[in-house]
Amino acid sequence: MPRILMYATGVCPYCLMAERLLRAKGVADIEKVRVDLEPARREEMMQRTGRRTVPQIYVGDRHVGGYDDLAALDRAGGLEPLLAA
């Protein structure tokens, strides 16, 4: 399974929903970067993704986007093949 990286905060409901969806798909390890605790990492996130909101999710080297993007990818049948890569 590819590395999962999620930029998140401690109080973000969309971050929790994204984590719940990933866990339901069998993801055991999610590397979380808490941008609320490490402000410099928020700058890193914005540089990498061009977005300001959390969550921002990477599956391997691919930027999936936020929770809505992740859920849409799952509904379209694209998440499981990405996780199996």
HTML snippet that shows the backbone in 3Dmol.js (N, CA, C, O; Angstrom):
<script src="https://3Dmol.org/build/3Dmol-min.js"></script>
<div id="view" style="width:600px;height:400px;position:relative"></div>
<script>
const pdb = `
ATOM      1  N   MET A   1       0.843  -1.178   0.000  1.00  0.00           N
ATOM      2  CA  MET A   1       0.000   0.000   0.000  1.00  0.00           C
ATOM      3  C   MET A   1       0.887   1.239   0.000  1.00  0.00           C
ATOM      4  O   MET A   1       1.883   1.282   0.722  1.00  0.00           O
ATOM      5  N   PRO A   2       0.542   2.243  -0.794  1.00  0.00           N
ATOM      6  CA  PRO A   2       1.358   3.450  -0.818  1.00  0.00           C
ATOM      7  C   PRO A   2       1.242   4.247   0.475  1.00  0.00           C
ATOM      8  O   PRO A   2       0.305   4.070   1.253  1.00  0.00           O
ATOM      9  N   ARG A   3       2.196   5.108   0.680  1.00  0.00           N
ATOM     10  CA  ARG A   3       2.213   5.987   1.851  1.00  0.00           C
ATOM     11  C   ARG A   3       1.041   6.965   1.753  1.00  0.00           C
ATOM     12  O   ARG A   3       0.788   7.533   0.691  1.00  0.00           O
ATOM     13  N   ILE A   4       0.330   7.158   2.864  1.00  0.00           N
ATOM     14  CA  ILE A   4      -0.764   8.112   2.930  1.00  0.00           C
ATOM     15  C   ILE A   4      -0.311   9.265   3.821  1.00  0.00           C
ATOM     16  O   ILE A   4       0.081   9.060   4.969  1.00  0.00           O
ATOM     17  N   LEU A   5      -0.369  10.465   3.282  1.00  0.00           N
ATOM     18  CA  LEU A   5      -0.009  11.670   4.025  1.00  0.00           C
ATOM     19  C   LEU A   5      -1.224  12.575   4.044  1.00  0.00           C
ATOM     20  O   LEU A   5      -1.826  12.846   3.006  1.00  0.00           O
ATOM     21  N   MET A   6      -1.583  13.043   5.241  1.00  0.00           N
ATOM     22  CA  MET A   6      -2.724  13.939   5.357  1.00  0.00           C
ATOM     23  C   MET A   6      -2.344  15.146   6.202  1.00  0.00           C
ATOM     24  O   MET A   6      -1.969  15.014   7.367  1.00  0.00           O
ATOM     25  N   TYR A   7      -2.448  16.322   5.597  1.00  0.00           N
ATOM     26  CA  TYR A   7      -2.325  17.563   6.337  1.00  0.00           C
ATOM     27  C   TYR A   7      -3.670  17.792   7.014  1.00  0.00           C
ATOM     28  O   TYR A   7      -4.713  17.740   6.362  1.00  0.00           O
ATOM     29  N   ALA A   8      -3.650  18.047   8.326  1.00  0.00           N
ATOM     30  CA  ALA A   8      -4.895  18.111   9.086  1.00  0.00           C
ATOM     31  C   ALA A   8      -4.752  19.065  10.269  1.00  0.00           C
ATOM     32  O   ALA A   8      -3.666  19.566  10.561  1.00  0.00           O
ATOM     33  N   THR A   9      -5.884  19.303  10.943  1.00  0.00           N
ATOM     34  CA  THR A   9      -5.889  19.982  12.232  1.00  0.00           C
ATOM     35  C   THR A   9      -6.634  19.094  13.218  1.00  0.00           C
ATOM     36  O   THR A   9      -7.278  18.119  12.832  1.00  0.00           O
ATOM     37  N   GLY A  10      -6.539  19.441  14.479  1.00  0.00           N
ATOM     38  CA  GLY A  10      -7.160  18.622  15.513  1.00  0.00           C
ATOM     39  C   GLY A  10      -8.666  18.766  15.606  1.00  0.00           C
ATOM     40  O   GLY A  10      -9.323  17.909  16.197  1.00  0.00           O
ATOM     41  N   VAL A  11      -9.232  19.821  15.043  1.00  0.00           N
ATOM     42  CA  VAL A  11     -10.668  20.072  15.208  1.00  0.00           C
ATOM     43  C   VAL A  11     -11.426  20.048  13.885  1.00  0.00           C
ATOM     44  O   VAL A  11     -12.545  20.557  13.808  1.00  0.00           O
ATOM     45  N   CYS A  12     -10.843  19.474  12.858  1.00  0.00           N
ATOM     46  CA  CYS A  12     -11.441  19.490  11.524  1.00  0.00           C
ATOM     47  C   CYS A  12     -12.338  18.269  11.315  1.00  0.00           C
ATOM     48  O   CYS A  12     -11.840  17.143  11.278  1.00  0.00           O
ATOM     49  N   PRO A  13     -13.663  18.474  11.177  1.00  0.00           N
ATOM     50  CA  PRO A  13     -14.537  17.319  10.955  1.00  0.00           C
ATOM     51  C   PRO A  13     -14.279  16.626   9.616  1.00  0.00           C
ATOM     52  O   PRO A  13     -14.460  15.413   9.508  1.00  0.00           O
ATOM     53  N   TYR A  14     -13.861  17.375   8.602  1.00  0.00           N
ATOM     54  CA  TYR A  14     -13.570  16.760   7.308  1.00  0.00           C
ATOM     55  C   TYR A  14     -12.329  15.886   7.386  1.00  0.00           C
ATOM     56  O   TYR A  14     -12.230  14.880   6.683  1.00  0.00           O
ATOM     57  N   CYS A  15     -11.381  16.264   8.236  1.00  0.00           N
ATOM     58  CA  CYS A  15     -10.192  15.432   8.445  1.00  0.00           C
ATOM     59  C   CYS A  15     -10.596  14.095   9.061  1.00  0.00           C
ATOM     60  O   CYS A  15     -10.099  13.043   8.660  1.00  0.00           O
ATOM     61  N   LEU A  16     -11.496  14.145  10.032  1.00  0.00           N
ATOM     62  CA  LEU A  16     -11.971  12.916  10.670  1.00  0.00           C
ATOM     63  C   LEU A  16     -12.733  12.039   9.682  1.00  0.00           C
ATOM     64  O   LEU A  16     -12.576  10.818   9.691  1.00  0.00           O
ATOM     65  N   MET A  17     -13.556  12.647   8.831  1.00  0.00           N
ATOM     66  CA  MET A  17     -14.297  11.868   7.840  1.00  0.00           C
ATOM     67  C   MET A  17     -13.348  11.250   6.815  1.00  0.00           C
ATOM     68  O   MET A  17     -13.555  10.118   6.380  1.00  0.00           O
ATOM     69  N   ALA A  18     -12.307  11.991   6.430  1.00  0.00           N
ATOM     70  CA  ALA A  18     -11.328  11.449   5.484  1.00  0.00           C
ATOM     71  C   ALA A  18     -10.594  10.270   6.106  1.00  0.00           C
ATOM     72  O   ALA A  18     -10.386   9.247   5.453  1.00  0.00           O
ATOM     73  N   GLU A  19     -10.204  10.412   7.363  1.00  0.00           N
ATOM     74  CA  GLU A  19      -9.521   9.314   8.040  1.00  0.00           C
ATOM     75  C   GLU A  19     -10.445   8.101   8.148  1.00  0.00           C
ATOM     76  O   GLU A  19     -10.002   6.973   7.935  1.00  0.00           O
ATOM     77  N   ARG A  20     -11.709   8.313   8.474  1.00  0.00           N
ATOM     78  CA  ARG A  20     -12.678   7.222   8.590  1.00  0.00           C
ATOM     79  C   ARG A  20     -12.840   6.493   7.257  1.00  0.00           C
ATOM     80  O   ARG A  20     -12.886   5.263   7.218  1.00  0.00           O
ATOM     81  N   LEU A  21     -12.926   7.259   6.161  1.00  0.00           N
ATOM     82  CA  LEU A  21     -13.062   6.641   4.841  1.00  0.00           C
ATOM     83  C   LEU A  21     -11.825   5.821   4.485  1.00  0.00           C
ATOM     84  O   LEU A  21     -11.940   4.700   3.991  1.00  0.00           O
ATOM     85  N   LEU A  22     -10.651   6.380   4.735  1.00  0.00           N
ATOM     86  CA  LEU A  22      -9.411   5.661   4.432  1.00  0.00           C
ATOM     87  C   LEU A  22      -9.296   4.382   5.264  1.00  0.00           C
ATOM     88  O   LEU A  22      -8.898   3.337   4.749  1.00  0.00           O
ATOM     89  N   ARG A  23      -9.643   4.466   6.538  1.00  0.00           N
ATOM     90  CA  ARG A  23      -9.587   3.275   7.402  1.00  0.00           C
ATOM     91  C   ARG A  23     -10.572   2.216   6.908  1.00  0.00           C
ATOM     92  O   ARG A  23     -10.268   1.023   6.939  1.00  0.00           O
ATOM     93  N   ALA A  24     -11.753   2.647   6.451  1.00  0.00           N
ATOM     94  CA  ALA A  24     -12.745   1.702   5.923  1.00  0.00           C
ATOM     95  C   ALA A  24     -12.232   0.997   4.673  1.00  0.00           C
ATOM     96  O   ALA A  24     -12.672  -0.108   4.355  1.00  0.00           O
ATOM     97  N   LYS A  25     -11.309   1.630   3.970  1.00  0.00           N
ATOM     98  CA  LYS A  25     -10.714   1.038   2.767  1.00  0.00           C
ATOM     99  C   LYS A  25      -9.485   0.202   3.094  1.00  0.00           C
ATOM    100  O   LYS A  25      -8.802  -0.276   2.189  1.00  0.00           O
ATOM    101  N   GLY A  26      -9.197   0.020   4.382  1.00  0.00           N
ATOM    102  CA  GLY A  26      -8.101  -0.849   4.788  1.00  0.00           C
ATOM    103  C   GLY A  26      -6.780  -0.159   5.056  1.00  0.00           C
ATOM    104  O   GLY A  26      -5.766  -0.826   5.260  1.00  0.00           O
ATOM    105  N   VAL A  27      -6.774   1.162   5.060  1.00  0.00           N
ATOM    106  CA  VAL A  27      -5.538   1.895   5.341  1.00  0.00           C
ATOM    107  C   VAL A  27      -5.264   1.822   6.837  1.00  0.00           C
ATOM    108  O   VAL A  27      -6.081   2.264   7.645  1.00  0.00           O
ATOM    109  N   ALA A  28      -4.122   1.268   7.204  1.00  0.00           N
ATOM    110  CA  ALA A  28      -3.769   1.125   8.617  1.00  0.00           C
ATOM    111  C   ALA A  28      -2.924   2.292   9.110  1.00  0.00           C
ATOM    112  O   ALA A  28      -3.006   2.670  10.279  1.00  0.00           O
ATOM    113  N   ASP A  29      -2.109   2.864   8.224  1.00  0.00           N
ATOM    114  CA  ASP A  29      -1.162   3.888   8.649  1.00  0.00           C
ATOM    115  C   ASP A  29      -1.378   5.160   7.847  1.00  0.00           C
ATOM    116  O   ASP A  29      -1.229   5.169   6.625  1.00  0.00           O
ATOM    117  N   ILE A  30      -1.729   6.229   8.540  1.00  0.00           N
ATOM    118  CA  ILE A  30      -1.893   7.542   7.921  1.00  0.00           C
ATOM    119  C   ILE A  30      -0.910   8.487   8.605  1.00  0.00           C
ATOM    120  O   ILE A  30      -0.981   8.717   9.813  1.00  0.00           O
ATOM    121  N   GLU A  31      -0.002   9.022   7.816  1.00  0.00           N
ATOM    122  CA  GLU A  31       0.948   9.994   8.359  1.00  0.00           C
ATOM    123  C   GLU A  31       0.245  11.347   8.407  1.00  0.00           C
ATOM    124  O   GLU A  31      -0.048  11.941   7.369  1.00  0.00           O
ATOM    125  N   LYS A  32      -0.021  11.826   9.613  1.00  0.00           N
ATOM    126  CA  LYS A  32      -0.736  13.097   9.765  1.00  0.00           C
ATOM    127  C   LYS A  32       0.246  14.208  10.076  1.00  0.00           C
ATOM    128  O   LYS A  32       1.126  14.067  10.924  1.00  0.00           O
ATOM    129  N   VAL A  33       0.075  15.313   9.371  1.00  0.00           N
ATOM    130  CA  VAL A  33       0.833  16.521   9.647  1.00  0.00           C
ATOM    131  C   VAL A  33      -0.163  17.518  10.229  1.00  0.00           C
ATOM    132  O   VAL A  33      -1.071  17.973   9.535  1.00  0.00           O
ATOM    133  N   ARG A  34       0.008  17.851  11.494  1.00  0.00           N
ATOM    134  CA  ARG A  34      -0.911  18.761  12.178  1.00  0.00           C
ATOM    135  C   ARG A  34      -0.465  20.202  11.936  1.00  0.00           C
ATOM    136  O   ARG A  34       0.444  20.704  12.597  1.00  0.00           O
ATOM    137  N   VAL A  35      -1.111  20.846  10.989  1.00  0.00           N
ATOM    138  CA  VAL A  35      -0.726  22.215  10.627  1.00  0.00           C
ATOM    139  C   VAL A  35      -1.143  23.223  11.689  1.00  0.00           C
ATOM    140  O   VAL A  35      -0.643  24.348  11.693  1.00  0.00           O
ATOM    141  N   ASP A  36      -2.054  22.845  12.595  1.00  0.00           N
ATOM    142  CA  ASP A  36      -2.406  23.738  13.695  1.00  0.00           C
ATOM    143  C   ASP A  36      -1.320  23.762  14.761  1.00  0.00           C
ATOM    144  O   ASP A  36      -1.181  24.747  15.486  1.00  0.00           O
ATOM    145  N   LEU A  37      -0.557  22.692  14.859  1.00  0.00           N
ATOM    146  CA  LEU A  37       0.536  22.621  15.831  1.00  0.00           C
ATOM    147  C   LEU A  37       1.876  23.043  15.244  1.00  0.00           C
ATOM    148  O   LEU A  37       2.782  23.441  15.977  1.00  0.00           O
ATOM    149  N   GLU A  38       2.004  22.956  13.913  1.00  0.00           N
ATOM    150  CA  GLU A  38       3.248  23.307  13.229  1.00  0.00           C
ATOM    151  C   GLU A  38       2.929  24.285  12.086  1.00  0.00           C
ATOM    152  O   GLU A  38       2.745  23.860  10.945  1.00  0.00           O
ATOM    153  N   PRO A  39       2.863  25.584  12.384  1.00  0.00           N
ATOM    154  CA  PRO A  39       2.478  26.569  11.356  1.00  0.00           C
ATOM    155  C   PRO A  39       3.371  26.546  10.111  1.00  0.00           C
ATOM    156  O   PRO A  39       2.900  26.842   9.013  1.00  0.00           O
ATOM    157  N   ALA A  40       4.627  26.206  10.265  1.00  0.00           N
ATOM    158  CA  ALA A  40       5.517  26.142   9.097  1.00  0.00           C
ATOM    159  C   ALA A  40       5.071  25.042   8.140  1.00  0.00           C
ATOM    160  O   ALA A  40       5.273  25.145   6.930  1.00  0.00           O
ATOM    161  N   ARG A  41       4.474  24.008   8.676  1.00  0.00           N
ATOM    162  CA  ARG A  41       4.000  22.922   7.822  1.00  0.00           C
ATOM    163  C   ARG A  41       2.763  23.352   7.017  1.00  0.00           C
ATOM    164  O   ARG A  41       2.515  22.815   5.937  1.00  0.00           O
ATOM    165  N   ARG A  42       1.983  24.324   7.538  1.00  0.00           N
ATOM    166  CA  ARG A  42       0.862  24.864   6.760  1.00  0.00           C
ATOM    167  C   ARG A  42       1.405  25.554   5.511  1.00  0.00           C
ATOM    168  O   ARG A  42       0.845  25.408   4.424  1.00  0.00           O
ATOM    169  N   GLU A  43       2.491  26.302   5.665  1.00  0.00           N
ATOM    170  CA  GLU A  43       3.138  26.944   4.513  1.00  0.00           C
ATOM    171  C   GLU A  43       3.592  25.890   3.510  1.00  0.00           C
ATOM    172  O   GLU A  43       3.411  26.048   2.303  1.00  0.00           O
ATOM    173  N   GLU A  44       4.178  24.820   4.019  1.00  0.00           N
ATOM    174  CA  GLU A  44       4.608  23.706   3.159  1.00  0.00           C
ATOM    175  C   GLU A  44       3.409  23.143   2.393  1.00  0.00           C
ATOM    176  O   GLU A  44       3.489  22.908   1.188  1.00  0.00           O
ATOM    177  N   MET A  45       2.294  22.928   3.106  1.00  0.00           N
ATOM    178  CA  MET A  45       1.088  22.392   2.483  1.00  0.00           C
ATOM    179  C   MET A  45       0.598  23.313   1.367  1.00  0.00           C
ATOM    180  O   MET A  45       0.260  22.849   0.278  1.00  0.00           O
ATOM    181  N   MET A  46       0.561  24.607   1.636  1.00  0.00           N
ATOM    182  CA  MET A  46       0.069  25.564   0.642  1.00  0.00           C
ATOM    183  C   MET A  46       0.991  25.619  -0.569  1.00  0.00           C
ATOM    184  O   MET A  46       0.520  25.767  -1.697  1.00  0.00           O
ATOM    185  N   GLN A  47       2.290  25.504  -0.353  1.00  0.00           N
ATOM    186  CA  GLN A  47       3.248  25.478  -1.464  1.00  0.00           C
ATOM    187  C   GLN A  47       3.037  24.222  -2.321  1.00  0.00           C
ATOM    188  O   GLN A  47       3.031  24.297  -3.550  1.00  0.00           O
ATOM    189  N   ARG A  48       2.865  23.075  -1.667  1.00  0.00           N
ATOM    190  CA  ARG A  48       2.734  21.805  -2.387  1.00  0.00           C
ATOM    191  C   ARG A  48       1.409  21.659  -3.114  1.00  0.00           C
ATOM    192  O   ARG A  48       1.357  21.126  -4.222  1.00  0.00           O
ATOM    193  N   THR A  49       0.322  22.140  -2.481  1.00  0.00           N
ATOM    194  CA  THR A  49      -1.008  21.862  -3.013  1.00  0.00           C
ATOM    195  C   THR A  49      -1.676  23.052  -3.687  1.00  0.00           C
ATOM    196  O   THR A  49      -2.581  22.881  -4.504  1.00  0.00           O
ATOM    197  N   GLY A  50      -1.233  24.254  -3.346  1.00  0.00           N
ATOM    198  CA  GLY A  50      -1.910  25.450  -3.843  1.00  0.00           C
ATOM    199  C   GLY A  50      -3.225  25.705  -3.125  1.00  0.00           C
ATOM    200  O   GLY A  50      -4.008  26.551  -3.554  1.00  0.00           O
ATOM    201  N   ARG A  51      -3.476  24.991  -2.047  1.00  0.00           N
ATOM    202  CA  ARG A  51      -4.721  25.126  -1.289  1.00  0.00           C
ATOM    203  C   ARG A  51      -4.425  25.507   0.152  1.00  0.00           C
ATOM    204  O   ARG A  51      -3.341  25.245   0.674  1.00  0.00           O
ATOM    205  N   ARG A  52      -5.422  26.135   0.787  1.00  0.00           N
ATOM    206  CA  ARG A  52      -5.268  26.610   2.158  1.00  0.00           C
ATOM    207  C   ARG A  52      -6.018  25.769   3.183  1.00  0.00           C
ATOM    208  O   ARG A  52      -5.741  25.854   4.379  1.00  0.00           O
ATOM    209  N   THR A  53      -6.963  24.961   2.724  1.00  0.00           N
ATOM    210  CA  THR A  53      -7.839  24.249   3.649  1.00  0.00           C
ATOM    211  C   THR A  53      -7.350  22.830   3.915  1.00  0.00           C
ATOM    212  O   THR A  53      -6.608  22.245   3.126  1.00  0.00           O
ATOM    213  N   VAL A  54      -7.788  22.301   5.048  1.00  0.00           N
ATOM    214  CA  VAL A  54      -7.486  20.915   5.402  1.00  0.00           C
ATOM    215  C   VAL A  54      -8.774  20.110   5.351  1.00  0.00           C
ATOM    216  O   VAL A  54      -9.854  20.673   5.527  1.00  0.00           O
ATOM    217  N   PRO A  55      -8.685  18.827   5.119  1.00  0.00           N
ATOM    218  CA  PRO A  55      -7.458  18.075   4.911  1.00  0.00           C
ATOM    219  C   PRO A  55      -6.943  18.215   3.481  1.00  0.00           C
ATOM    220  O   PRO A  55      -7.695  18.535   2.560  1.00  0.00           O
ATOM    221  N   GLN A  56      -5.673  17.974   3.323  1.00  0.00           N
ATOM    222  CA  GLN A  56      -5.057  17.786   2.012  1.00  0.00           C
ATOM    223  C   GLN A  56      -4.388  16.428   2.076  1.00  0.00           C
ATOM    224  O   GLN A  56      -3.567  16.165   2.956  1.00  0.00           O
ATOM    225  N   ILE A  57      -4.748  15.568   1.136  1.00  0.00           N
ATOM    226  CA  ILE A  57      -4.378  14.157   1.219  1.00  0.00           C
ATOM    227  C   ILE A  57      -3.520  13.758   0.025  1.00  0.00           C
ATOM    228  O   ILE A  57      -3.817  14.089  -1.123  1.00  0.00           O
ATOM    229  N   TYR A  58      -2.453  13.042   0.334  1.00  0.00           N
ATOM    230  CA  TYR A  58      -1.592  12.441  -0.686  1.00  0.00           C
ATOM    231  C   TYR A  58      -1.666  10.935  -0.552  1.00  0.00           C
ATOM    232  O   TYR A  58      -1.584  10.395   0.552  1.00  0.00           O
ATOM    233  N   VAL A  59      -1.821  10.260  -1.676  1.00  0.00           N
ATOM    234  CA  VAL A  59      -1.697   8.804  -1.742  1.00  0.00           C
ATOM    235  C   VAL A  59      -0.462   8.560  -2.592  1.00  0.00           C
ATOM    236  O   VAL A  59      -0.472   8.770  -3.805  1.00  0.00           O
ATOM    237  N   GLY A  60       0.599   8.116  -1.938  1.00  0.00           N
ATOM    238  CA  GLY A  60       1.891   8.047  -2.618  1.00  0.00           C
ATOM    239  C   GLY A  60       2.306   9.462  -2.987  1.00  0.00           C
ATOM    240  O   GLY A  60       2.293  10.359  -2.144  1.00  0.00           O
ATOM    241  N   ASP A  61       2.674   9.660  -4.248  1.00  0.00           N
ATOM    242  CA  ASP A  61       3.071  10.985  -4.715  1.00  0.00           C
ATOM    243  C   ASP A  61       1.907  11.777  -5.298  1.00  0.00           C
ATOM    244  O   ASP A  61       2.077  12.926  -5.707  1.00  0.00           O
ATOM    245  N   ARG A  62       0.728  11.166  -5.338  1.00  0.00           N
ATOM    246  CA  ARG A  62      -0.431  11.824  -5.962  1.00  0.00           C
ATOM    247  C   ARG A  62      -1.233  12.636  -4.953  1.00  0.00           C
ATOM    248  O   ARG A  62      -1.665  12.115  -3.924  1.00  0.00           O
ATOM    249  N   HIS A  63      -1.426  13.915  -5.255  1.00  0.00           N
ATOM    250  CA  HIS A  63      -2.276  14.766  -4.430  1.00  0.00           C
ATOM    251  C   HIS A  63      -3.724  14.475  -4.807  1.00  0.00           C
ATOM    252  O   HIS A  63      -4.151  14.738  -5.931  1.00  0.00           O
ATOM    253  N   VAL A  64      -4.467  13.934  -3.858  1.00  0.00           N
ATOM    254  CA  VAL A  64      -5.865  13.584  -4.086  1.00  0.00           C
ATOM    255  C   VAL A  64      -6.754  14.804  -3.870  1.00  0.00           C
ATOM    256  O   VAL A  64      -7.767  14.963  -4.552  1.00  0.00           O
ATOM    257  N   GLY A  65      -6.383  15.663  -2.927  1.00  0.00           N
ATOM    258  CA  GLY A  65      -7.181  16.841  -2.599  1.00  0.00           C
ATOM    259  C   GLY A  65      -7.717  16.727  -1.193  1.00  0.00           C
ATOM    260  O   GLY A  65      -7.085  16.121  -0.327  1.00  0.00           O
ATOM    261  N   GLY A  66      -8.891  17.311  -0.960  1.00  0.00           N
ATOM    262  CA  GLY A  66      -9.529  17.290   0.346  1.00  0.00           C
ATOM    263  C   GLY A  66     -10.514  16.141   0.475  1.00  0.00           C
ATOM    264  O   GLY A  66     -10.529  15.220  -0.342  1.00  0.00           O
ATOM    265  N   TYR A  67     -11.346  16.212   1.527  1.00  0.00           N
ATOM    266  CA  TYR A  67     -12.298  15.134   1.766  1.00  0.00           C
ATOM    267  C   TYR A  67     -13.279  14.979   0.614  1.00  0.00           C
ATOM    268  O   TYR A  67     -13.538  13.859   0.175  1.00  0.00           O
ATOM    269  N   ASP A  68     -13.829  16.080   0.116  1.00  0.00           N
ATOM    270  CA  ASP A  68     -14.799  15.985  -0.976  1.00  0.00           C
ATOM    271  C   ASP A  68     -14.183  15.310  -2.197  1.00  0.00           C
ATOM    272  O   ASP A  68     -14.832  14.507  -2.868  1.00  0.00           O
ATOM    273  N   ASP A  69     -12.923  15.645  -2.478  1.00  0.00           N
ATOM    274  CA  ASP A  69     -12.217  15.031  -3.609  1.00  0.00           C
ATOM    275  C   ASP A  69     -12.000  13.541  -3.365  1.00  0.00           C
ATOM    276  O   ASP A  69     -12.165  12.721  -4.268  1.00  0.00           O
ATOM    277  N   LEU A  70     -11.629  13.203  -2.136  1.00  0.00           N
ATOM    278  CA  LEU A  70     -11.396  11.805  -1.773  1.00  0.00           C
ATOM    279  C   LEU A  70     -12.688  10.997  -1.906  1.00  0.00           C
ATOM    280  O   LEU A  70     -12.685   9.900  -2.464  1.00  0.00           O
ATOM    281  N   ALA A  71     -13.790  11.542  -1.392  1.00  0.00           N
ATOM    282  CA  ALA A  71     -15.078  10.848  -1.465  1.00  0.00           C
ATOM    283  C   ALA A  71     -15.537  10.694  -2.913  1.00  0.00           C
ATOM    284  O   ALA A  71     -16.076   9.651  -3.283  1.00  0.00           O
ATOM    285  N   ALA A  72     -15.328  11.726  -3.737  1.00  0.00           N
ATOM    286  CA  ALA A  72     -15.705  11.644  -5.153  1.00  0.00           C
ATOM    287  C   ALA A  72     -14.869  10.589  -5.873  1.00  0.00           C
ATOM    288  O   ALA A  72     -15.385   9.836  -6.699  1.00  0.00           O
ATOM    289  N   LEU A  73     -13.579  10.541  -5.557  1.00  0.00           N
ATOM    290  CA  LEU A  73     -12.703   9.533  -6.153  1.00  0.00           C
ATOM    291  C   LEU A  73     -13.181   8.131  -5.772  1.00  0.00           C
ATOM    292  O   LEU A  73     -13.176   7.222  -6.601  1.00  0.00           O
ATOM    293  N   ASP A  74     -13.593   7.964  -4.518  1.00  0.00           N
ATOM    294  CA  ASP A  74     -14.095   6.669  -4.069  1.00  0.00           C
ATOM    295  C   ASP A  74     -15.386   6.311  -4.798  1.00  0.00           C
ATOM    296  O   ASP A  74     -15.538   5.179  -5.259  1.00  0.00           O
ATOM    297  N   ARG A  75     -16.314   7.254  -4.909  1.00  0.00           N
ATOM    298  CA  ARG A  75     -17.586   6.989  -5.594  1.00  0.00           C
ATOM    299  C   ARG A  75     -17.366   6.630  -7.062  1.00  0.00           C
ATOM    300  O   ARG A  75     -18.117   5.840  -7.634  1.00  0.00           O
ATOM    301  N   ALA A  76     -16.332   7.217  -7.666  1.00  0.00           N
ATOM    302  CA  ALA A  76     -16.029   6.945  -9.078  1.00  0.00           C
ATOM    303  C   ALA A  76     -15.253   5.636  -9.256  1.00  0.00           C
ATOM    304  O   ALA A  76     -14.963   5.232 -10.382  1.00  0.00           O
ATOM    305  N   GLY A  77     -14.919   4.978  -8.143  1.00  0.00           N
ATOM    306  CA  GLY A  77     -14.197   3.712  -8.227  1.00  0.00           C
ATOM    307  C   GLY A  77     -12.698   3.861  -8.378  1.00  0.00           C
ATOM    308  O   GLY A  77     -12.017   2.893  -8.718  1.00  0.00           O
ATOM    309  N   GLY A  78     -12.168   5.041  -8.137  1.00  0.00           N
ATOM    310  CA  GLY A  78     -10.743   5.267  -8.349  1.00  0.00           C
ATOM    311  C   GLY A  78      -9.876   5.161  -7.126  1.00  0.00           C
ATOM    312  O   GLY A  78      -8.651   5.123  -7.242  1.00  0.00           O
ATOM    313  N   LEU A  79     -10.487   5.109  -5.927  1.00  0.00           N
ATOM    314  CA  LEU A  79      -9.675   5.106  -4.713  1.00  0.00           C
ATOM    315  C   LEU A  79      -9.027   3.750  -4.456  1.00  0.00           C
ATOM    316  O   LEU A  79      -7.833   3.681  -4.163  1.00  0.00           O
ATOM    317  N   GLU A  80      -9.798   2.676  -4.563  1.00  0.00           N
ATOM    318  CA  GLU A  80      -9.242   1.350  -4.266  1.00  0.00           C
ATOM    319  C   GLU A  80      -8.072   0.983  -5.175  1.00  0.00           C
ATOM    320  O   GLU A  80      -7.071   0.471  -4.675  1.00  0.00           O
ATOM    321  N   PRO A  81      -8.149   1.223  -6.506  1.00  0.00           N
ATOM    322  CA  PRO A  81      -6.972   0.929  -7.333  1.00  0.00           C
ATOM    323  C   PRO A  81      -5.755   1.773  -6.949  1.00  0.00           C
ATOM    324  O   PRO A  81      -4.618   1.310  -7.038  1.00  0.00           O
ATOM    325  N   LEU A  82      -5.998   3.001  -6.527  1.00  0.00           N
ATOM    326  CA  LEU A  82      -4.903   3.878  -6.117  1.00  0.00           C
ATOM    327  C   LEU A  82      -4.257   3.351  -4.850  1.00  0.00           C
ATOM    328  O   LEU A  82      -3.034   3.392  -4.711  1.00  0.00           O
ATOM    329  N   LEU A  83      -5.069   2.856  -3.921  1.00  0.00           N
ATOM    330  CA  LEU A  83      -4.541   2.304  -2.685  1.00  0.00           C
ATOM    331  C   LEU A  83      -3.839   0.968  -2.905  1.00  0.00           C
ATOM    332  O   LEU A  83      -2.943   0.604  -2.144  1.00  0.00           O
ATOM    333  N   ALA A  84      -4.242   0.243  -3.935  1.00  0.00           N
ATOM    334  CA  ALA A  84      -3.634  -1.057  -4.222  1.00  0.00           C
ATOM    335  C   ALA A  84      -2.315  -0.942  -4.974  1.00  0.00           C
ATOM    336  O   ALA A  84      -1.560  -1.911  -5.063  1.00  0.00           O
ATOM    337  N   ALA A  85      -2.038   0.238  -5.515  1.00  0.00           N
ATOM    338  CA  ALA A  85      -0.827   0.426  -6.339  1.00  0.00           C
ATOM    339  C   ALA A  85       0.430   0.232  -5.517  1.00  0.00           C
ATOM    340  O   ALA A  85       1.536   0.351  -6.043  1.00  0.00           O
TER     341      ALA A  85
END
`;
const viewer = $3Dmol.createViewer("view");
viewer.addModel(pdb, "pdb");
viewer.setStyle({}, {cartoon: {color: "spectrum"}});
viewer.zoomTo();
viewer.render();
</script>
